Amino acid sequence: MAANKALENIPLNEKLNLTVQEAAAYTGIGQIKLRSMMKEPDCPFLLKVSSHRFLVRRKELEEYLKSKNDLSN
């Protein structure tokens, strides 16, 4: 139990992978928009854990966002 509490206190910018909720908080991009982006073919920051669980690779998300000027599509 104590280990779980310690993990919760890790700053988002130090985590290797984020939940969609954490990624939304970290980037300021809404969860719906992030999920939409994750459905794109060959999404570079998508980590599929199981058929119903997805995580966001933080560093890849950062690089992806640095390369984009427009996310409105």
VEXTOR-319830 format. One record per atom (N, C-alpha, C, O, CB): residue number from 0; residue in one letter; x, y, z. Coordinates in nm, 4 decimals. Glycine has a CB too. Layout:
{i: NUM	aa: a	u: X	v: Y	w: Z}
...
***
This chain:
{i: 0	aa: m	u: 0.0816	v: -0.1186	w: 0.0000}
{i: 0	aa: m	u: 0.0000	v: 0.0000	w: 0.0000}
{i: 0	aa: m	u: 0.0868	v: 0.1261	w: 0.0000}
{i: 0	aa: m	u: 0.0572	v: 0.2222	w: -0.0710}
{i: 0	aa: m	u: -0.0933	v: -0.0008	w: 0.1199}
{i: 1	aa: a	u: 0.1924	v: 0.1252	w: 0.0788}
{i: 1	aa: a	u: 0.2808	v: 0.2416	w: 0.0849}
{i: 1	aa: a	u: 0.3493	v: 0.2647	w: -0.0489}
{i: 1	aa: a	u: 0.3731	v: 0.3791	w: -0.0879}
{i: 1	aa: a	u: 0.3855	v: 0.2239	w: 0.1953}
{i: 2	aa: a	u: 0.3811	v: 0.1563	w: -0.1196}
{i: 2	aa: a	u: 0.4453	v: 0.1696	w: -0.2512}
{i: 2	aa: a	u: 0.3512	v: 0.2385	w: -0.3490}
{i: 2	aa: a	u: 0.3957	v: 0.3209	w: -0.4290}
{i: 2	aa: a	u: 0.4874	v: 0.0312	w: -0.3061}
{i: 3	aa: n	u: 0.2227	v: 0.2068	w: -0.3445}
{i: 3	aa: n	u: 0.1253	v: 0.2710	w: -0.4330}
{i: 3	aa: n	u: 0.1154	v: 0.4198	w: -0.4057}
{i: 3	aa: n	u: 0.1053	v: 0.4994	w: -0.4991}
{i: 3	aa: n	u: -0.0117	v: 0.2063	w: -0.4173}
{i: 4	aa: k	u: 0.1182	v: 0.4583	w: -0.2789}
{i: 4	aa: k	u: 0.1127	v: 0.6010	w: -0.2428}
{i: 4	aa: k	u: 0.2358	v: 0.6732	w: -0.2953}
{i: 4	aa: k	u: 0.2265	v: 0.7863	w: -0.3430}
{i: 4	aa: k	u: 0.1018	v: 0.6188	w: -0.0893}
{i: 5	aa: a	u: 0.3517	v: 0.6076	w: -0.2864}
{i: 5	aa: a	u: 0.4755	v: 0.6678	w: -0.3363}
{i: 5	aa: a	u: 0.4675	v: 0.6877	w: -0.4864}
{i: 5	aa: a	u: 0.5137	v: 0.7896	w: -0.5376}
{i: 5	aa: a	u: 0.5971	v: 0.5806	w: -0.3006}
{i: 6	aa: l	u: 0.4091	v: 0.5911	w: -0.5585}
{i: 6	aa: l	u: 0.3960	v: 0.6021	w: -0.7037}
{i: 6	aa: l	u: 0.3033	v: 0.7161	w: -0.7424}
{i: 6	aa: l	u: 0.3250	v: 0.7815	w: -0.8444}
{i: 6	aa: l	u: 0.3448	v: 0.4712	w: -0.7625}
{i: 7	aa: e	u: 0.2011	v: 0.7405	w: -0.6631}
{i: 7	aa: e	u: 0.1070	v: 0.8482	w: -0.6923}
{i: 7	aa: e	u: 0.1725	v: 0.9851	w: -0.6825}
{i: 7	aa: e	u: 0.1251	v: 1.0814	w: -0.7427}
{i: 7	aa: e	u: -0.0114	v: 0.8413	w: -0.5980}
{i: 8	aa: n	u: 0.2805	v: 0.9940	w: -0.6074}
{i: 8	aa: n	u: 0.3468	v: 1.1222	w: -0.5863}
{i: 8	aa: n	u: 0.4558	v: 1.1518	w: -0.6882}
{i: 8	aa: n	u: 0.5233	v: 1.2542	w: -0.6777}
{i: 8	aa: n	u: 0.4052	v: 1.1263	w: -0.4493}
{i: 9	aa: i	u: 0.4742	v: 1.0656	w: -0.7852}
{i: 9	aa: i	u: 0.5743	v: 1.0904	w: -0.8892}
{i: 9	aa: i	u: 0.5211	v: 1.2007	w: -0.9804}
{i: 9	aa: i	u: 0.4098	v: 1.1891	w: -1.0318}
{i: 9	aa: i	u: 0.6062	v: 0.9594	w: -0.9710}
{i: 10	aa: p	u: 0.5985	v: 1.3077	w: -1.0015}
{i: 10	aa: p	u: 0.5529	v: 1.4141	w: -1.0916}
{i: 10	aa: p	u: 0.5288	v: 1.3607	w: -1.2329}
{i: 10	aa: p	u: 0.6007	v: 1.2723	w: -1.2795}
{i: 10	aa: p	u: 0.6557	v: 1.5285	w: -1.0956}
{i: 11	aa: l	u: 0.4284	v: 1.4141	w: -1.2998}
{i: 11	aa: l	u: 0.3935	v: 1.3667	w: -1.4339}
{i: 11	aa: l	u: 0.5101	v: 1.3779	w: -1.5306}
{i: 11	aa: l	u: 0.5268	v: 1.2923	w: -1.6175}
{i: 11	aa: l	u: 0.2752	v: 1.4444	w: -1.4878}
{i: 12	aa: n	u: 0.5906	v: 1.4816	w: -1.5170}
{i: 12	aa: n	u: 0.7020	v: 1.5000	w: -1.6106}
{i: 12	aa: n	u: 0.8165	v: 1.4021	w: -1.5867}
{i: 12	aa: n	u: 0.9146	v: 1.4027	w: -1.6612}
{i: 12	aa: n	u: 0.7542	v: 1.6412	w: -1.6008}
{i: 13	aa: e	u: 0.8054	v: 1.3183	w: -1.4842}
{i: 13	aa: e	u: 0.9065	v: 1.2161	w: -1.4579}
{i: 13	aa: e	u: 0.8562	v: 1.0753	w: -1.4887}
{i: 13	aa: e	u: 0.9345	v: 0.9803	w: -1.4873}
{i: 13	aa: e	u: 0.9513	v: 1.2237	w: -1.3134}
{i: 14	aa: k	u: 0.7273	v: 1.0609	w: -1.5164}
{i: 14	aa: k	u: 0.6719	v: 0.9295	w: -1.5472}
{i: 14	aa: k	u: 0.7046	v: 0.8905	w: -1.6906}
{i: 14	aa: k	u: 0.7062	v: 0.9747	w: -1.7804}
{i: 14	aa: k	u: 0.5200	v: 0.9280	w: -1.5248}
{i: 15	aa: l	u: 0.7303	v: 0.7635	w: -1.7105}
{i: 15	aa: l	u: 0.7585	v: 0.7121	w: -1.8434}
{i: 15	aa: l	u: 0.6303	v: 0.7064	w: -1.9266}
{i: 15	aa: l	u: 0.6294	v: 0.7464	w: -2.0430}
{i: 15	aa: l	u: 0.8233	v: 0.5730	w: -1.8345}
{i: 16	aa: n	u: 0.5231	v: 0.6568	w: -1.8667}
{i: 16	aa: n	u: 0.3933	v: 0.6454	w: -1.9333}
{i: 16	aa: n	u: 0.2865	v: 0.7128	w: -1.8488}
{i: 16	aa: n	u: 0.2956	v: 0.7172	w: -1.7261}
{i: 16	aa: n	u: 0.3568	v: 0.4971	w: -1.9586}
{i: 17	aa: l	u: 0.1854	v: 0.7652	w: -1.9165}
{i: 17	aa: l	u: 0.0766	v: 0.8350	w: -1.8495}
{i: 17	aa: l	u: -0.0564	v: 0.7733	w: -1.8878}
{i: 17	aa: l	u: -0.0708	v: 0.7172	w: -1.9965}
{i: 17	aa: l	u: 0.0783	v: 0.9842	w: -1.8839}
{i: 18	aa: t	u: -0.1534	v: 0.7836	w: -1.7988}
{i: 18	aa: t	u: -0.2893	v: 0.7504	w: -1.8370}
{i: 18	aa: t	u: -0.3403	v: 0.8645	w: -1.9252}
{i: 18	aa: t	u: -0.2785	v: 0.9707	w: -1.9320}
{i: 18	aa: t	u: -0.3814	v: 0.7284	w: -1.7107}
{i: 19	aa: v	u: -0.4511	v: 0.8423	w: -1.9913}
{i: 19	aa: v	u: -0.5084	v: 0.9489	w: -2.0738}
{i: 19	aa: v	u: -0.5439	v: 1.0683	w: -1.9856}
{i: 19	aa: v	u: -0.5234	v: 1.1830	w: -2.0252}
{i: 19	aa: v	u: -0.6341	v: 0.8984	w: -2.1505}
{i: 20	aa: q	u: -0.5962	v: 1.0422	w: -1.8679}
{i: 20	aa: q	u: -0.6312	v: 1.1500	w: -1.7751}
{i: 20	aa: q	u: -0.5066	v: 1.2293	w: -1.7344}
{i: 20	aa: q	u: -0.5100	v: 1.3523	w: -1.7308}
{i: 20	aa: q	u: -0.7012	v: 1.0928	w: -1.6499}
{i: 21	aa: e	u: -0.3976	v: 1.1600	w: -1.7039}
{i: 21	aa: e	u: -0.2729	v: 1.2278	w: -1.6681}
{i: 21	aa: e	u: -0.2180	v: 1.3062	w: -1.7864}
{i: 21	aa: e	u: -0.1720	v: 1.4192	w: -1.7699}
{i: 21	aa: e	u: -0.1687	v: 1.1265	w: -1.6190}
{i: 22	aa: a	u: -0.2224	v: 1.2470	w: -1.9063}
{i: 22	aa: a	u: -0.1722	v: 1.3153	w: -2.0257}
{i: 22	aa: a	u: -0.2531	v: 1.4414	w: -2.0535}
{i: 22	aa: a	u: -0.1975	v: 1.5430	w: -2.0953}
{i: 22	aa: a	u: -0.1767	v: 1.2215	w: -2.1475}
{i: 23	aa: a	u: -0.3830	v: 1.4354	w: -2.0307}
{i: 23	aa: a	u: -0.4674	v: 1.5539	w: -2.0495}
{i: 23	aa: a	u: -0.4285	v: 1.6629	w: -1.9513}
{i: 23	aa: a	u: -0.4172	v: 1.7795	w: -1.9891}
{i: 23	aa: a	u: -0.6161	v: 1.5182	w: -2.0329}
{i: 24	aa: a	u: -0.4084	v: 1.6266	w: -1.8270}
{i: 24	aa: a	u: -0.3667	v: 1.7241	w: -1.7259}
{i: 24	aa: a	u: -0.2286	v: 1.7807	w: -1.7577}
{i: 24	aa: a	u: -0.2042	v: 1.8999	w: -1.7391}
{i: 24	aa: a	u: -0.3664	v: 1.6600	w: -1.5866}
{i: 25	aa: y	u: -0.1395	v: 1.6962	w: -1.8049}
{i: 25	aa: y	u: -0.0008	v: 1.7351	w: -1.8343}
{i: 25	aa: y	u: 0.0082	v: 1.8307	w: -1.9529}
{i: 25	aa: y	u: 0.0874	v: 1.9249	w: -1.9516}
{i: 25	aa: y	u: 0.0836	v: 1.6113	w: -1.8620}
{i: 26	aa: t	u: -0.0740	v: 1.8057	w: -2.0562}
{i: 26	aa: t	u: -0.0629	v: 1.8842	w: -2.1801}
{i: 26	aa: t	u: -0.1667	v: 1.9953	w: -2.1930}
{i: 26	aa: t	u: -0.1470	v: 2.0904	w: -2.2687}
{i: 26	aa: t	u: -0.0747	v: 1.7928	w: -2.2980}
{i: 27	aa: g	u: -0.2766	v: 1.9836	w: -2.1199}
{i: 27	aa: g	u: -0.3852	v: 2.0787	w: -2.1375}
{i: 27	aa: g	u: -0.4756	v: 2.0442	w: -2.2544}
{i: 27	aa: g	u: -0.5637	v: 2.1224	w: -2.2901}
{i: 27	aa: g	u: -0.3297	v: 2.2160	w: -2.1561}
{i: 28	aa: i	u: -0.4546	v: 1.9282	w: -2.3140}
{i: 28	aa: i	u: -0.5377	v: 1.8797	w: -2.4240}
{i: 28	aa: i	u: -0.6456	v: 1.7908	w: -2.3627}
{i: 28	aa: i	u: -0.6159	v: 1.7103	w: -2.2744}
{i: 28	aa: i	u: -0.4522	v: 1.8013	w: -2.5321}
{i: 29	aa: g	u: -0.7672	v: 1.8036	w: -2.4068}
{i: 29	aa: g	u: -0.8773	v: 1.7260	w: -2.3509}
{i: 29	aa: g	u: -0.8624	v: 1.5771	w: -2.3745}
{i: 29	aa: g	u: -0.7969	v: 1.5337	w: -2.4693}
{i: 29	aa: g	u: -1.0072	v: 1.7726	w: -2.4086}
{i: 30	aa: q	u: -0.9241	v: 1.4996	w: -2.2869}
{i: 30	aa: q	u: -0.9170	v: 1.3538	w: -2.2982}
{i: 30	aa: q	u: -0.9791	v: 1.3037	w: -2.4283}
{i: 30	aa: q	u: -0.9278	v: 1.2095	w: -2.4888}
{i: 30	aa: q	u: -0.9867	v: 1.2886	w: -2.1796}
{i: 31	aa: i	u: -1.0880	v: 1.3651	w: -2.4716}
{i: 31	aa: i	u: -1.1527	v: 1.3220	w: -2.5961}
{i: 31	aa: i	u: -1.0602	v: 1.3457	w: -2.7150}
{i: 31	aa: i	u: -1.0485	v: 1.2602	w: -2.8028}
{i: 31	aa: i	u: -1.2864	v: 1.3967	w: -2.6169}
{i: 32	aa: k	u: -0.9943	v: 1.4616	w: -2.7180}
{i: 32	aa: k	u: -0.9011	v: 1.4916	w: -2.8267}
{i: 32	aa: k	u: -0.7826	v: 1.3950	w: -2.8237}
{i: 32	aa: k	u: -0.7404	v: 1.3457	w: -2.9283}
{i: 32	aa: k	u: -0.8515	v: 1.6375	w: -2.8169}
{i: 33	aa: l	u: -0.7289	v: 1.3676	w: -2.7047}
{i: 33	aa: l	u: -0.6170	v: 1.2735	w: -2.6945}
{i: 33	aa: l	u: -0.6574	v: 1.1353	w: -2.7443}
{i: 33	aa: l	u: -0.5827	v: 1.0719	w: -2.8188}
{i: 33	aa: l	u: -0.5670	v: 1.2647	w: -2.5495}
{i: 34	aa: r	u: -0.7747	v: 1.0884	w: -2.7038}
{i: 34	aa: r	u: -0.8209	v: 0.9567	w: -2.7495}
{i: 34	aa: r	u: -0.8387	v: 0.9549	w: -2.9008}
{i: 34	aa: r	u: -0.8093	v: 0.8549	w: -2.9662}
{i: 34	aa: r	u: -0.9532	v: 0.9189	w: -2.6804}
{i: 35	aa: s	u: -0.8864	v: 1.0647	w: -2.9553}
{i: 35	aa: s	u: -0.9014	v: 1.0751	w: -3.1004}
{i: 35	aa: s	u: -0.7647	v: 1.0671	w: -3.1683}
{i: 35	aa: s	u: -0.7493	v: 0.9971	w: -3.2684}
{i: 35	aa: s	u: -0.9730	v: 1.2068	w: -3.1386}
{i: 36	aa: m	u: -0.6673	v: 1.1371	w: -3.1156}
{i: 36	aa: m	u: -0.5318	v: 1.1345	w: -3.1705}
{i: 36	aa: m	u: -0.4726	v: 0.9943	w: -3.1608}
{i: 36	aa: m	u: -0.3987	v: 0.9516	w: -3.2495}
{i: 36	aa: m	u: -0.4419	v: 1.2354	w: -3.0970}
{i: 37	aa: m	u: -0.5051	v: 0.9224	w: -3.0529}
{i: 37	aa: m	u: -0.4514	v: 0.7881	w: -3.0326}
{i: 37	aa: m	u: -0.5117	v: 0.6870	w: -3.1295}
{i: 37	aa: m	u: -0.4563	v: 0.5785	w: -3.1471}
{i: 37	aa: m	u: -0.4761	v: 0.7433	w: -2.8899}
{i: 38	aa: k	u: -0.6221	v: 0.7199	w: -3.1915}
{i: 38	aa: k	u: -0.6854	v: 0.6312	w: -3.2891}
{i: 38	aa: k	u: -0.6243	v: 0.6447	w: -3.4277}
{i: 38	aa: k	u: -0.6538	v: 0.5649	w: -3.5166}
{i: 38	aa: k	u: -0.8338	v: 0.6595	w: -3.2963}
{i: 39	aa: e	u: -0.5386	v: 0.7460	w: -3.4471}
{i: 39	aa: e	u: -0.4739	v: 0.7645	w: -3.5761}
{i: 39	aa: e	u: -0.3809	v: 0.6459	w: -3.6040}
{i: 39	aa: e	u: -0.3176	v: 0.5936	w: -3.5123}
{i: 39	aa: e	u: -0.3953	v: 0.8985	w: -3.5796}
{i: 40	aa: p	u: -0.3728	v: 0.6036	w: -3.7307}
{i: 40	aa: p	u: -0.2808	v: 0.4937	w: -3.7636}
{i: 40	aa: p	u: -0.1370	v: 0.5301	w: -3.7269}
{i: 40	aa: p	u: -0.0927	v: 0.6427	w: -3.7496}
{i: 40	aa: p	u: -0.2897	v: 0.4590	w: -3.9138}
{i: 41	aa: d	u: -0.0669	v: 0.4365	w: -3.6716}
{i: 41	aa: d	u: 0.0740	v: 0.4549	w: -3.6344}
{i: 41	aa: d	u: 0.0959	v: 0.5696	w: -3.5359}
{i: 41	aa: d	u: 0.1964	v: 0.6401	w: -3.5447}
{i: 41	aa: d	u: 0.1564	v: 0.4795	w: -3.7582}
{i: 42	aa: c	u: 0.0036	v: 0.5887	w: -3.4430}
{i: 42	aa: c	u: 0.0196	v: 0.6924	w: -3.3407}
{i: 42	aa: c	u: 0.1490	v: 0.6648	w: -3.2637}
{i: 42	aa: c	u: 0.1634	v: 0.5578	w: -3.2045}
{i: 42	aa: c	u: -0.1042	v: 0.6962	w: -3.2436}
{i: 43	aa: p	u: 0.2432	v: 0.7596	w: -3.2635}
{i: 43	aa: p	u: 0.3740	v: 0.7328	w: -3.2052}
{i: 43	aa: p	u: 0.3754	v: 0.7268	w: -3.0525}
{i: 43	aa: p	u: 0.4707	v: 0.6745	w: -2.9948}
{i: 43	aa: p	u: 0.4694	v: 0.8368	w: -3.2504}
{i: 44	aa: f	u: 0.2734	v: 0.7784	w: -2.9861}
{i: 44	aa: f	u: 0.2755	v: 0.7822	w: -2.8404}
{i: 44	aa: f	u: 0.1773	v: 0.6855	w: -2.7748}
{i: 44	aa: f	u: 0.1612	v: 0.6871	w: -2.6528}
{i: 44	aa: f	u: 0.2460	v: 0.9208	w: -2.7942}
{i: 45	aa: l	u: 0.1126	v: 0.6022	w: -2.8537}
{i: 45	aa: l	u: 0.0169	v: 0.5051	w: -2.8016}
{i: 45	aa: l	u: 0.0888	v: 0.3796	w: -2.7528}
{i: 45	aa: l	u: 0.1713	v: 0.3224	w: -2.8240}
{i: 45	aa: l	u: -0.0868	v: 0.4686	w: -2.9092}
{i: 46	aa: l	u: 0.0567	v: 0.3379	w: -2.6314}
{i: 46	aa: l	u: 0.1056	v: 0.2117	w: -2.5775}
{i: 46	aa: l	u: -0.0165	v: 0.1288	w: -2.5405}
{i: 46	aa: l	u: -0.0879	v: 0.1605	w: -2.4453}
{i: 46	aa: l	u: 0.2006	v: 0.2337	w: -2.4535}
{i: 47	aa: k	u: -0.0398	v: 0.0227	w: -2.6164}
{i: 47	aa: k	u: -0.1546	v: -0.0641	w: -2.5921}
{i: 47	aa: k	u: -0.1144	v: -0.1697	w: -2.4897}
{i: 47	aa: k	u: -0.0291	v: -0.2542	w: -2.5169}
{i: 47	aa: k	u: -0.2049	v: -0.1305	w: -2.7248}
{i: 48	aa: v	u: -0.1756	v: -0.1644	w: -2.3731}
{i: 48	aa: v	u: -0.1445	v: -0.2566	w: -2.2641}
{i: 48	aa: v	u: -0.2297	v: -0.3824	w: -2.2753}
{i: 48	aa: v	u: -0.1813	v: -0.4930	w: -2.2513}
{i: 48	aa: v	u: -0.1666	v: -0.1887	w: -2.1274}
{i: 49	aa: s	u: -0.3554	v: -0.3657	w: -2.3113}
{i: 49	aa: s	u: -0.4469	v: -0.4774	w: -2.3343}
{i: 49	aa: s	u: -0.5503	v: -0.4297	w: -2.4352}
{i: 49	aa: s	u: -0.5403	v: -0.3188	w: -2.4877}
{i: 49	aa: s	u: -0.5149	v: -0.5267	w: -2.2002}
{i: 50	aa: s	u: -0.6484	v: -0.5129	w: -2.4618}
{i: 50	aa: s	u: -0.7485	v: -0.4740	w: -2.5621}
{i: 50	aa: s	u: -0.8329	v: -0.3547	w: -2.5183}
{i: 50	aa: s	u: -0.8959	v: -0.2891	w: -2.6012}
{i: 50	aa: s	u: -0.8394	v: -0.5913	w: -2.5924}
{i: 51	aa: h	u: -0.8342	v: -0.3265	w: -2.3875}
{i: 51	aa: h	u: -0.9148	v: -0.2145	w: -2.3384}
{i: 51	aa: h	u: -0.8345	v: -0.1129	w: -2.2573}
{i: 51	aa: h	u: -0.8926	v: -0.0191	w: -2.2027}
{i: 51	aa: h	u: -1.0279	v: -0.2668	w: -2.2542}
{i: 52	aa: r	u: -0.7040	v: -0.1292	w: -2.2482}
{i: 52	aa: r	u: -0.6224	v: -0.0383	w: -2.1669}
{i: 52	aa: r	u: -0.5116	v: 0.0198	w: -2.2524}
{i: 52	aa: r	u: -0.4337	v: -0.0521	w: -2.3150}
{i: 52	aa: r	u: -0.5632	v: -0.1111	w: -2.0434}
{i: 53	aa: f	u: -0.5069	v: 0.1516	w: -2.2530}
{i: 53	aa: f	u: -0.4077	v: 0.2238	w: -2.3312}
{i: 53	aa: f	u: -0.3357	v: 0.3244	w: -2.2427}
{i: 53	aa: f	u: -0.3962	v: 0.3867	w: -2.1554}
{i: 53	aa: f	u: -0.4733	v: 0.2944	w: -2.4514}
{i: 54	aa: l	u: -0.2074	v: 0.3394	w: -2.2661}
{i: 54	aa: l	u: -0.1284	v: 0.4410	w: -2.1978}
{i: 54	aa: l	u: -0.0650	v: 0.5322	w: -2.3017}
{i: 54	aa: l	u: -0.0618	v: 0.5014	w: -2.4208}
{i: 54	aa: l	u: -0.0200	v: 0.3764	w: -2.1074}
{i: 55	aa: v	u: -0.0154	v: 0.6437	w: -2.2542}
{i: 55	aa: v	u: 0.0496	v: 0.7427	w: -2.3399}
{i: 55	aa: v	u: 0.1978	v: 0.7452	w: -2.3050}
{i: 55	aa: v	u: 0.2349	v: 0.7646	w: -2.1892}
{i: 55	aa: v	u: -0.0149	v: 0.8847	w: -2.3229}
{i: 56	aa: r	u: 0.2810	v: 0.7257	w: -2.4044}
{i: 56	aa: r	u: 0.4262	v: 0.7384	w: -2.3844}
{i: 56	aa: r	u: 0.4568	v: 0.8881	w: -2.3782}
{i: 56	aa: r	u: 0.4442	v: 0.9599	w: -2.4774}
{i: 56	aa: r	u: 0.5090	v: 0.6665	w: -2.5009}
{i: 57	aa: r	u: 0.4967	v: 0.9326	w: -2.2609}
{i: 57	aa: r	u: 0.5121	v: 1.0761	w: -2.2363}
{i: 57	aa: r	u: 0.6134	v: 1.1422	w: -2.3305}
{i: 57	aa: r	u: 0.5822	v: 1.2444	w: -2.3917}
{i: 57	aa: r	u: 0.5543	v: 1.0988	w: -2.0925}
{i: 58	aa: k	u: 0.7314	v: 1.0870	w: -2.3431}
{i: 58	aa: k	u: 0.8346	v: 1.1500	w: -2.4265}
{i: 58	aa: k	u: 0.7919	v: 1.1551	w: -2.5728}
{i: 58	aa: k	u: 0.8143	v: 1.2549	w: -2.6413}
{i: 58	aa: k	u: 0.9674	v: 1.0742	w: -2.4136}
{i: 59	aa: e	u: 0.7304	v: 1.0472	w: -2.6200}
{i: 59	aa: e	u: 0.6843	v: 1.0449	w: -2.7589}
{i: 59	aa: e	u: 0.5718	v: 1.1463	w: -2.7806}
{i: 59	aa: e	u: 0.5639	v: 1.2094	w: -2.8860}
{i: 59	aa: e	u: 0.6366	v: 0.9035	w: -2.7974}
{i: 60	aa: l	u: 0.4852	v: 1.1614	w: -2.6806}
{i: 60	aa: l	u: 0.3800	v: 1.2629	w: -2.6894}
{i: 60	aa: l	u: 0.4404	v: 1.4026	w: -2.6964}
{i: 60	aa: l	u: 0.3966	v: 1.4851	w: -2.7765}
{i: 60	aa: l	u: 0.2845	v: 1.2523	w: -2.5692}
{i: 61	aa: e	u: 0.5396	v: 1.4293	w: -2.6141}
{i: 61	aa: e	u: 0.6064	v: 1.5598	w: -2.6152}
{i: 61	aa: e	u: 0.6669	v: 1.5878	w: -2.7528}
{i: 61	aa: e	u: 0.6501	v: 1.6971	w: -2.8069}
{i: 61	aa: e	u: 0.7160	v: 1.5657	w: -2.5064}
{i: 62	aa: e	u: 0.7367	v: 1.4899	w: -2.8091}
{i: 62	aa: e	u: 0.7980	v: 1.5073	w: -2.9408}
{i: 62	aa: e	u: 0.6922	v: 1.5278	w: -3.0485}
{i: 62	aa: e	u: 0.7084	v: 1.6114	w: -3.1373}
{i: 62	aa: e	u: 0.8852	v: 1.3865	w: -2.9754}
{i: 63	aa: y	u: 0.5845	v: 1.4516	w: -3.0402}
{i: 63	aa: y	u: 0.4745	v: 1.4647	w: -3.1356}
{i: 63	aa: y	u: 0.4179	v: 1.6068	w: -3.1302}
{i: 63	aa: y	u: 0.3960	v: 1.6689	w: -3.2343}
{i: 63	aa: y	u: 0.3633	v: 1.3604	w: -3.1060}
{i: 64	aa: l	u: 0.3946	v: 1.6572	w: -3.0121}
{i: 64	aa: l	u: 0.3365	v: 1.7907	w: -2.9986}
{i: 64	aa: l	u: 0.4331	v: 1.9001	w: -3.0449}
{i: 64	aa: l	u: 0.3903	v: 2.0023	w: -3.0986}
{i: 64	aa: l	u: 0.2959	v: 1.8155	w: -2.8536}
{i: 65	aa: k	u: 0.5615	v: 1.8788	w: -3.0244}
{i: 65	aa: k	u: 0.6618	v: 1.9763	w: -3.0699}
{i: 65	aa: k	u: 0.6612	v: 1.9868	w: -3.2227}
{i: 65	aa: k	u: 0.6926	v: 2.0921	w: -3.2780}
{i: 65	aa: k	u: 0.8031	v: 1.9366	w: -3.0197}
{i: 66	aa: s	u: 0.6254	v: 1.8776	w: -3.2904}
{i: 66	aa: s	u: 0.6288	v: 1.8758	w: -3.4362}
{i: 66	aa: s	u: 0.4989	v: 1.9287	w: -3.4993}
{i: 66	aa: s	u: 0.4915	v: 1.9440	w: -3.6213}
{i: 66	aa: s	u: 0.6553	v: 1.7345	w: -3.4845}
{i: 67	aa: k	u: 0.3990	v: 1.9560	w: -3.4188}
{i: 67	aa: k	u: 0.2685	v: 1.9994	w: -3.4696}
{i: 67	aa: k	u: 0.2454	v: 2.1478	w: -3.4428}
{i: 67	aa: k	u: 0.2817	v: 2.2005	w: -3.3376}
{i: 67	aa: k	u: 0.1564	v: 1.9167	w: -3.4059}
{i: 68	aa: n	u: 0.1842	v: 2.2134	w: -3.5405}
{i: 68	aa: n	u: 0.1427	v: 2.3525	w: -3.5236}
{i: 68	aa: n	u: -0.0086	v: 2.3648	w: -3.5104}
{i: 68	aa: n	u: -0.0602	v: 2.4689	w: -3.4697}
{i: 68	aa: n	u: 0.1915	v: 2.4367	w: -3.6409}
{i: 69	aa: d	u: -0.0793	v: 2.2570	w: -3.5453}
{i: 69	aa: d	u: -0.2255	v: 2.2601	w: -3.5479}
{i: 69	aa: d	u: -0.2801	v: 2.1233	w: -3.5089}
{i: 69	aa: d	u: -0.2488	v: 2.0228	w: -3.5728}
{i: 69	aa: d	u: -0.2777	v: 2.3017	w: -3.6880}
{i: 70	aa: l	u: -0.3608	v: 2.1196	w: -3.4049}
{i: 70	aa: l	u: -0.4227	v: 1.9951	w: -3.3611}
{i: 70	aa: l	u: -0.5734	v: 1.9938	w: -3.3862}
{i: 70	aa: l	u: -0.6438	v: 1.9065	w: -3.3355}
{i: 70	aa: l	u: -0.3949	v: 1.9725	w: -3.2136}
{i: 71	aa: s	u: -0.6228	v: 2.0886	w: -3.4630}
{i: 71	aa: s	u: -0.7665	v: 2.1041	w: -3.4800}
{i: 71	aa: s	u: -0.8280	v: 2.0022	w: -3.5763}
{i: 71	aa: s	u: -0.9504	v: 1.9942	w: -3.5864}
{i: 71	aa: s	u: -0.7960	v: 2.2425	w: -3.5286}
{i: 72	aa: n	u: -0.7470	v: 1.9255	w: -3.6460}
{i: 72	aa: n	u: -0.8012	v: 1.8268	w: -3.7410}
{i: 72	aa: n	u: -0.8549	v: 1.7066	w: -3.6704}
{i: 72	aa: n	u: -0.9041	v: 1.6140	w: -3.7348}
{i: 72	aa: n	u: -0.6958	v: 1.7836	w: -3.8403}
***
